[in-house]
Amino acid sequence: MRAQEFKKQLGLVLTKEDEMKCLVAGCNFLLRTISDEAFTFKEGVKSFPRVISTNDDTMYPYLLVNIGSGVSLLKVDGEDSFQRISGTNIGGGTFWGLCRLLTGIGSFDEMLELTQDGADNTTVDMLVGDIYGGSDYTAVGLAATTIASSFGKVVMCDKQLSDYKPADIALSLLRMISYNIAHVAVLNAMNYGLKKIYFGGFFIRDHAYTMSTISYAINFWSKGELTALFLRHEGFLGALGAFLQYQDPDMAENFASGNKGSWVEKFIRVSTTFSSLAVSTSNSSGELVELMEEGAPSSVRKRFLEPEPEARGDAKPDVEAVAAEQASPIPCALSPVSRPGRTFSEPPSSETTPSPTSLPVQVGVLHLVPSLVPFPQLCKSTPYILDTFDITEKEEREYWIPVLQKSLPNLVERAVGSNGNTEDAQQRGKFFQDMFGGHLESLKRDPNLYGRCSLAQLLEFREECLREHGFQDAHPTVRAVVGPRTCTNGEGGGGSQDVYQRTRTNGEGGGGSQDAYHEEKERENNAAMEALPDLLAELDQMKKEERLLALVEGMMAGNIFDWGSQACVRLYENGTILDIYRKARSEIRRPWRVDDFDLLKTYLLGKVHGHYKKAVMIIDNSGADAVLGIIPFVRELLRDGTKVVLAANSMPAINDITWRELVTVVQRAAIHCDILRQAFAQGQLIIVGNGCGSPCIDLRRVSRELARAAQGADLVLLEGMGRAIHTNLYAAFDCDVIKLAMIKNDRIAKKLFGGNIYDVICSFVPKPREEGPNEILGSLGNWLPMFSRCTQPNLSSDVVTTTRP
């Protein structure tokens, strides 16, 4: 009957699914897909294990404690293997019902908030100290503050219900229910030999007191052998699992176990005004899944996402209302009544506790992007470690957030200027500044707001916010004509040839908005292109070994050009691009801070296993970096018969070159070089978008084009701080890998490498033959202070994979 009503009124088709099956499917999917889905909670602080293994042999078995009206305990043995081993009728509904009877409050969230409003459960609970004269019962290991009997003190007092504070009653109930659930969980885990206990349902709601109570109880009753693990998306397990039950041939691959590439978690409230996202599903407590228009097959859109015409309506979004919403970011993944670091003895004041209406419970949005897949050369035997800097760490947060805040005004000025300084652009610039600034302020207050947030994630936030407000790439139509060739040493030729014509598509850019650094990039590309012919001629006069050194020096010198570095911005103010490049190249003298050049040279000369068959180069900036650094090195690889895949950003980020811009640059460079011209024409030189729009890159999520082109590559080069230092510093590969960067931040130079700003990193690690630090990190392992920390588990070895990054 209800199903017919839904179809009639809303055009929605309801399908019945098994509840427990959906819970397990949702939990498995989240644990596999989101690296920081699970966390521990101790002394008011969340901790995210750096690596939680998702291999079948270590991920399973585990105990899922789903807390709804009652409680179900599920022993999960595999992807589709589970059994309900126990349960209790004392659960969330018990707390809600009793609390409503005793306090008169009807809202669950208001009840939770009440427990923090100066609540003192000792007015109603009987403690061990109440029985033993205020002393501990040391003989059995019970502290005086341990609850001996929930509501037991009420029996000893001649009071009426109205004599007790509702907050004290609510807190006593919350602890009673939480302790009982934890006790049942421990008994079952120990009985079945389970080492991992995950808590789901929507009872916990990220509430600090609830998590502290459960964590303490699990640790106490297991004598420290077990640890409670909470889930950031705890309230969505069943809903997500039900969604996953729908099998569509076009979508099956994206829901496959371990296919992390297609799913991206984002924390920006996507609007129909500024975004290309077309369809979404959501609910009042937070969006869960958004489908890209291009990625969602018609069958899925038709069955789940498109209401009947009469139910859909023709209402258009209120642009001003949507923009105003964007300007007021609401933190996600935090309960309206919970703040980190707060203890039972430190209840929040009314000034710091947000109301339920001002801070609704929300979680990150999972975006399905079928075009993103894992990079095929990532090491299969070693877990991938993406980030270097963890913003949840106090030291990193106190440094990086002010740096990003300080750079905001200049970025807004550039973004608005790239859109003609119109009134509309100025308004969008203000919305962008408010949104990203709001995210930064929220992270200052709650560093665990978005899970284990990294610097790379913050930089991606920034670029997403820019694109969300219409500041995106609109690289103009380019017609590149290769004219008379002027290269020396036999690479000359006559005539001209129209070899490439590019028109804008709907994929990258759009909206008539300009990349905020578009003009600077064009100027830098033009200036560098003028110097390229002389540089190529100079290189051609050198012997092979001398030339290889000059080429690597050239790449590192070119990498100095980075508008994301304040130190480099100051350099630009005091010199031209060619002056800075020449000075940087002249001052790069060996030994470098990390110097694997001698080993690299041996491999590049083909003395180990011959010349490389295919090289993938994931590159960084426009201007001298791409033109005077990357292109000459590409040319050298092509000379040796190596097929080269150049991967650049799919979307703009500061002055990073995009693949469309790179096509134009290579076309112009080919005017001066037959090697480039022929390689480009014959498919020996391929240019692809990397699927990214950030200064950093997550190699679990690259474009399908890059993944296809990279198949069979025996050399990978990561260039620039964002791709080789901020991210992927600890990444291991199943092929030879070069990591090149000039360090343009004094703090990074000192902290990671014990060096100085403008030091250079030339790391070369051949394909690992044996597991071990030197095999995986090469000489980087001798420098990185974080390396030893990454090898240590944060929890028991049953929960966290002890890895050598």
N, C-alpha and C positions, 0 to 999 in steps of 0.2 A: 504493500500500500504506500509506504513512504517512498520506495523506489520510484513508483509511478508519479508521485507528487513532485519529486526532484526533477524527473524528466519533463514533466508538464510545465513546471514553473521556471526551471533553470536550464533545461536542455541538457542535464547531466545524467549519465548512465552510471548507476551504482552496481558494483560487482562485489560479491561477498568473498572475503579471503580469511584464512585461518589466522587467528590472533597470534599464537605462539610462533608460528612459522614466520610471520611478518616481523615480529620482534627480533628473532635471531637473524633474519636476512638483513634487517636494518643495521643491527649492531655489527655484524661481520663486514658489511659494506663500509661503514664509517671507519672502523678500525683499519681496514685495508687502504682506504682512500685518503684519509686525513692524517697526516703524520703526527699531529699533536692533538688528536681527538681525546685521548685519555690523559688524566692528570691525577696527582695525589694532592692531598690537602693536609698540611701539618702546621700547627702554630699560626694559623691564619694566613698561610702562604701557599699558593699553588705551585706545584713543580711539574714540569713536563719532561718525561724521559726523552733524552735526545734521540734514541732509536728504539722503537718498539717493533720487534720482529713480526712480520706478517707472513712468514713462511708457515706452511701447514704444520710442519713438525714442531714448531715452537709457539705458534699462535694458539693452538688447541692443546688440551682442553681448557676451558675456562668456565667460571660460574657467572651467569647473568642473573642479577637480582632485580627484577622489574617491580617497582613500587607504584601501584595504582591505588584503587580503592582497597584492595587486598595486596598480597605480595606473592609472586610466583618466582620460584628458583629453578633456573634452567641450566642443565649441564650440557654445554655445547662441545661436541667432539669433532666437528668438521663443518664444511660449508653448508651441507644439508642434513647434518646428523646432530640431533639433540633429543633430550628428554626432560620432562618436568619432574624433578626429583623430590620437590617439596614445596611448601608454601605456608602462608599464615593468613588468617582473617584479620589480623591486627596490622593495618597498613595506613595508607593516606586517608582513606575514607573514615577510619577510626579516629584519627586526629581531627579531621574536619568536623565530624559529627559531634564528638565530645566537646570540642572547643566551641562549637556553635551553641550547644546546650548550656555550657558553663559561662560563656562570656557574652552571648548574644550577637556576636559578630558573624556575618554570613560569608564574607569574602576570604578565600584561602590566602591570597596575597596580603590582605590586611592582618590576618592572623600571624603570618610569618613576620610582618613588620612589627607587630606588637611584641614579639619575643625579643626584639632589640631595643625597645623603648624603655630602658631602665629596668628590665625584667630581672627578678631575683627568685629563682625556683626554690631557694632554701626556705622560703616562708611556708611552703607547702610540702616539700620533700623532706623525708627523714634521712639524715646523713649518718655515716658510720660514727662520726664524732658525737652526734647526739646520743648515741647508745653507749659509747665508751668514754664519756666525760671529756669530750673534745680532743681525744688522742687518736692516733693512728692505731689500727689493729695490725701491728707489724708481723705477728705470727703467721698470718695468712696473706700478708702483702696488700692490705687495704688501707688507703689513706683516709684521714678523717673527713675529707671532702667528698668521698665516694658516696653516691646515692645508695642507701640501704633499702629504702622503700619509697617508691613514687607515691606522693600524696599521703605518706605515712604520718607526717607531722599534723595533718588535719585532725586525725583521731585524738591527738593529745591536747587539742585546743578547743575551747568552747566558743567557736565563732560560726557565723553564718556565711553563706556564699557571698553576700554583699560586702563582707568584711575583708575579702581578699581582692587584690588587684588583678584585673583580667590579664595583664602582662605576665604576672607570676604564674598564673594557671596555664596560660598558653605555652610558656617556656617549659614548665614541668611536663605537660603533655607531649611536647615536641621531643624532649629528651627520652621520655618513657618509650614512645613509639620507635624512635631511632635506635635506642639501645636494644630493644627487642628484635628489630629487623637485623641488626648487625650480629646479634647473638645467634639467631637462626642461621644466618649466612655462614658464620665461622664453623658451626657444628657440621653443616652439610659439606663445606669445603674440606674440612679435615676428614670427614667420613669417606669422601670420594677421592681424597688425595689431590685436590685442585689447588693450584698455587696463585691463580689470578681470579680476583673477584671484581666484576664490573657492576656498577649500580646505574640502572636506567629507570624509566618512568618519568613522571613530571611532579613527583613529590619533593625532590631535593631543590630544584630550581636555583641552583648555584648559591644556595643559602649557607652562609658561613657557619652558623651554629649547627645546622644539620650535618654538614660535612665534617666538622670538627668532632661531633659526637660519634658519628659512624666510624671515622678514622681511628679515634681513640679506642673505641670498643673492639674493632677488628684487631688492632695491635695488642690490646690487653688480653683478650681471650685466646689469641693464637700465640701468646708469649713472644711477640715480635716476628713470627715467621710469615705472617700474611700482611698485605697492605691493601687498603681500600683504593680502588681506582674509579674515578668519576668520569662522566662523559659530557663533553661540551654540548652535544646535541641530544642530551638524554631524553627530552620530551618528544622526540620525533622518530624514535626507533620503529614503532609500529606503522606510522604513516609512511615513512620512507620505505619500509619493507613491503608495504602494500603496493606502493608505486613500482617497486622493483619486480613484483610478481608478473606485471604485464610484459610479455615477451613479444617484441616486434623484430622481424629479421633485420631491419635496418639499424636497430638499436642494440642488438644483442652484444656486439663487441664492446660497446661503451659501458655495459654493466658487468662485463666479465670480471672474474676475480683477479684482483691485482692490477687492473688496468687503470692506473692512477692518472695517466696523461690527460684523459678526456674530461676530468673533473677539476674545477678550480673554485676554491672558496674565496669569496669576496665579501667586503663589509661596507660597500657603498650602496646606498638606496637608489636603485636605478630608476630614472624617470623616463617617461615616454617623450619628453621634450628634447633632452640632450643625448639620448643613447640610441644605439642601433638595435637594442634588444626589442623584440616584438611581442613575445608572449611570455606569460609567467603564471605560476600558481603561487598562492600565498594564503596566509590566515592571519587572524588578528594578533597573534602573539609572535609573529616573525616569519619572514619568507624562508622557504627551504630549498626549493629547486626552481631554477630559471632555465628555460631552453632557448638557445640561440635560434633565430628564425631559420638560418641556413642549416642548422644542425638537426632540428626536429623534423622527422619525416611526417608527411601529410597524415598518415594513419594515426600517429600519436596526437597531432594537433586536433584532428577531427574527433577522436574518441574522448580525449581528456581536456582539451584546452579551448575548443571553440564552441560557445553556446549556440543554441538555435537562434535564428535571426530574430524571432520575436522576443527572445530573452536578452539578446545582446544589447540592443539599443544603439543609438547613434551619438551618444554624448561624447563631447570632445574634452580633453583634459584642460583644466584651468592652468594656463602657463604660469601666471604669477603665483598661484598657490603651490604649484609643484616646485617652482624656484625657491619660494620661501622655505619649503620643507627641506630642500637641499642645503640651504644656508644654516640649518639647525641640526647638525648631526646628532643622532641618538646612539650612545654606546650600545654595542651588541654583546650578547653572551654574558650579561651581568644581571642578576636579580635586582628588582627595585628595592630590596631590603638587605642587600649584602654588600659589604665593602671588604677589600682584602686587608689583612693585617690586624683586624680587630679581634680582641679576645673577649671572653665572657665578662671579664671585669672592666671592660672598656666599651660600654654601650655607646652607640652613635648619638650625637646631639641632633636636635631637630633641625639645626642649620645645615648639617652635612648629609642628612638622610633624604634622598629624593623621594618624592611621592610616587605611587604606582602610575599615576597619569603622566608624570614627567619623564619616567624612565621605564618603559615597558620591557618585558622580557623579550629579548631578541637573540638570534643566532646568526652566524655567517650564512650567506647565500651560496649554495652549491650551484655553480654554472656548468652546464653540460656543453663542452666545446669539442665536438667529435673530431675536429681537425687537429687536435693536439695529442701527441703520442710520445712515449719515452724515446730518448736518443739511443740508437742501437748500440753505440760503442761504450755505454756505461758498463762498468765492471759487474758481471753477473754474480760473483762470489762475495762481494763486499757491499754492505748497505750504503746507499747514496747519502752523503751529508752535504746539504746545500749551503747552509749559512755559516758565516764566520762570526758575525756580531749579533749577540742576543740582546734585544732591547729590554727584555724582562730583567736583565742584570742591572743593578742600580748604577754602576759606573758607566756602562755603555749608554744607558738611558739619559743620564745627566749630561753626557757629552753630545750625543747625536740629535736629540730632540731640539735643544737650543740652536744647533747648527742649521737644522732644517727650518726652524722658525725664522731665523735671521735672514735666510735666503728667500723667504716668501715674497716680500715686497718687490724685489728685483724680478722675480719670475712672473709675478702678476703684470708688471709693467711691460715685460717682453711679450707676454701672451696677448695682452690687450693691444699692444702696438702691432702685432702680427695680424690682427683683425681690423686694422685701420683706425684704432682709437675711437670707434663709434660709441654712441651711448649704450647700445645693446652690448657691445664687447666689454665696456666698463662695468656694466651691471653683472655680466657673467663672470668677470674677473673678481668682483667682490664676492659673489656666491662661491667661487672656487676657493678663495682665500678663507672664507668663513668655514667651508666644509673641511678642507684639509687642516686648517688651524684647529678646528674642533676635534678632529681625530688626534692630533698631537697633544692637545690639552687633556683629552680623555685618557691617553696613554700615560701622561704624567701622573694622573690620579690613580689609575689602575693599570699597571704594566701587563697584567694577564688578560686584558680585555679581549684580545684576539688570539688567544692561545699563546704559543711561544713566538712572539713577534720578533722579527729580525729587521736589520737595517734594509735588507733587500726588499722585504715586504713593505716597509715604509716608503721606499722609493717607488715601488709599484703603486702604492696607494696614491702617491702624488700624481703619477702619470694618468691613472684611472680618473682621478678627480678632474684633471685638465680635459681629458677627452669627454668626460661626462658633461662638462659645461661648454662643449663646442670648440675647444682649442685642440684641434686634431689636424693631421696632415692633409693638405689639399695640394700636393705637388702638382704644378701645372703640367699641361700636356707638353711633352718634349719630343721633338723630332731630331734625332741625333744623326748627323750626316758625317761619315768618315771621309775626309777630303784627302788632298795630296799628302802622301806619307813622307815624313822628313827624318826618320830614324837612321842613324849611321850604322856602320859595320854590317852591311849586307841586308839591312832590314828596310831599305828604301823601296821606292816604287813610284809609279806615277798614276795620274788620273784620280778620279774620286768615285766613291761608291756609296749609294744609299743603302745601309745595311739594317737599319732598325727604326721602327716607328712605334711610339708608345702613346696610347691615349688613356685617359683616366677611366678607372672602373669604379664600380660601387663597393669594391671590397676594402680598399685601404683609403682612409681619408674620408672625404665626403662632407656634406654640410656646408660647403663653401668657406670653411674655416682654415686658417693657416697654422702650420707647425710654428710654435712660438719662437723657434730658433732658425726658421727657414732662411731668412735673409743672411744671418751670420754664416750659415753653412754654405750657402752659394758663394759668398765672398771668399771664404776660406778655400773652397774647392777651386775657384778661378785662380786665386793667388798661387796655390800649390801646383796647379796644372801648368802654369807658366814656367815653373822650375823643373818640371819632370823631364823634358828632353835632355837638358844638360846633365841631370842626375843619371839618367840611363846611359848616356855617353861616357860619363865618368866611371860608372860601374863596369862597363864593357872593356875598359882599359886594364882592369885588375885581373890578377890570376884568381883561380877558383877559390882557394882557401881564403885569400884576402877579401874577395868579394863576399863570401858568406858572412864574414865578420862584419863587414860594412852594411850588409843587408839587415842583420839582426840589430846592429846599432841604430840603423835607420828606422826600424819599426819601433824601437824603444824611444827614440827621440821624437818620432811622430806622435807617440802616445801622450806626450806632454799636453796636447791640446784637448782640454776638457772643461767645458763650461759648467760642469757640475762641481768643480773644485774652486773654492774661493781663492786659493793661492794662484791658480792658473788665470783666473779672471783678472787678478792684479797684474800678472805678466802681460796680458793683452793690452792693458792700459798704457804700457810703457814700451811697446815695440810692435813691429809688424810680424806677421805669421812667419815669413821667411827668416827674419832676424832671429826670432825665438827658436825656430827649428835648427838653424845653423849653430847657434850657441849651445843648444841642448846636445846636438850630435858631437860637437867638439869637446864637450865636457864628460861624455860617457866613456870612462876609462876603466878597463879591467884592473883588478878583479871586481866584479859587481857584487851586490849584496847577496844575491843568490846566483851563482855562476856555474851553470852546467854546459857552457858553450862548447868546451873541448869534446865532451861526449856527444853533444848534438851534432857537431861538425863531422864527427866520424860517421854518424848515421846518414847525414845529408850527402856525404861524399860517396855513399853506397858501399862502404867498406864492410858493413856488417851483414846485411841481407839484400844488397842491391838497392837501387833507387826505389823510392816509395811508389806504389801503384796509384793510390788515391789519397789526397789530403783534404780534410775539412777544416776550414778556417772560420771561426766565429769571431767577427771583428767588431771594432768599437766605434771610433769617432770619424767624422767627416774631415775634410781639409787635408792637412799634411799627414795625418795619421793614415788615412786611406790611400791618398795619392802618392805620397813620398815614402811611406813605410810599407804598406801592405802590397801595393801593385808591383814594386820591384821584386819583392820576395816571391810573389805569385809567378812572376815572369821567370824567375830562376827555377822554380819547381817545374814549370811547363817545359823549360829547356831540357830538363832531365827526364822528360816523358811522363811526369806525374800528372794525373788528372786532378783538377782542383775544383772544390766546391766552396764558394764564398757565401757565407751566411750572414746576413745583416738584419737589423730589426724590421719586423713587418709594420710596426707603427712607430711614430717618432717618440723620442725621449731625449730631452736637452739637445746636445749637438751630435748625438749618435747618428750615424748614417743609416738610412733605410735602404731596403733592397732596391726600391725604385730609383733612388738617388744613385746607388752604386752602379746600376745598369748604365746610367748616363755617364758617370765618371769613367767606367771601363771603356765605354764607346769613345769617349774623348781621348783617353789614353791610347787606345788602339790606333789613333791617327799617327802616333809616333812610334809604333812598334808592330811589326808583322807577327811576332810571336803571339801577342795578345789577340790580334785580329784573327789569325787563323784558328787559335784555340777556341775563341768565342764562336766562330762560325762552325767549327767541327764538333762542338760539344765537349771539348776537353776542359773548358772553363765554364762552369755553371754558377749562376747567381740565384739564390733562393732567399725567401723570407724565413726568419727563424721562428715565427709565430709569437714573437714577444714584442712588447711595447714599453720596455723598462730598461734602465741602465744595466740591470743584472739579468741573469737568465737561469731559469729552473730547467735543467736538462731532463727532468721527468715529463716536461710538457713542451715539446717543440712541434713545429708544423710537420704535417705528413710529408710535405715536399722535401723538407730537410732530412727527415728520417729515411725517405726513399733514396735520396741522393747520397746519403752517408753510408748506405749499405756497402760493406766490403772495404771501407776506408782503413788504412793501416797507420794513418797519422792524423791527429787532431791538434789544432792550435787554438787556444783560448787567449784572447788579447784584451788587455785593459783591466783596470781595477775592478769594475763592476762584475765582469765575467770570470776573472781569474783570482780576485782577492776577496771582494765582498761575498761572492758566491763561488763555489767550485774549488776553493783552495784545497779542500780535503777530499775532493771527488777523485775516484779511481776509475780507470778505463781499461778496456780489453784490447787496447792498441797503444802505440807510442803516443805520448802527449807532451806538447809544449805549452807552458804557461808564461806569458810575457806581460809585463806591466811596469810602468813608471809609477812610483809611489808619490802621490800628490797630496798627501796628508801627513803632517809631521807626527801626529799621535799614532797613526797606523804604522808608520815606519819604525817608530821607537818600540811600540808595544809588541808587534809581531816579529820584527826582524832585528831589533836593536840597532837600527840605523837612523837615517835622516831623510827629510823630505827630498824628493827627486832621486833617491836611490832607485836602482832598477833591479827587477827580478827576471832572471832567465832560468826557468826550471824546465828540465827535460827528464822525463821518466819513460824508459822503454817499457814495452808490454810486460807486466809482471809474470815471472816464471815461478816464483815462490811467494807465499804470503809472508809479509813482514814489513815493518815501517820503511826500510830503505827501498824495498821493491815497489811499494805503492806510492810513496811521496818523494822518493829520491832525496836530494840534498835539502829539500824543504823540511824534512823530518828533523834535521839538525837545528833548525831555527825556531819552529813554531811552538810557542809556549802552550798553545791550546791543544797540541797533539796528544800530550799525555792525559789531559782531561777527557778527551774524546774516547780514550780507550777504557775509561772506567764506567761501570754501570751505575745508574742512579737508583735502581731498586735491586731486587734479587735477580739473579741471572735467569730465573724462569720468566721474568717479565721483560727484561731489557736484553737485547742482543749485545754482548760484549764485543765490540768491533775494533778493528784497526782501520782507521779511515783511509 
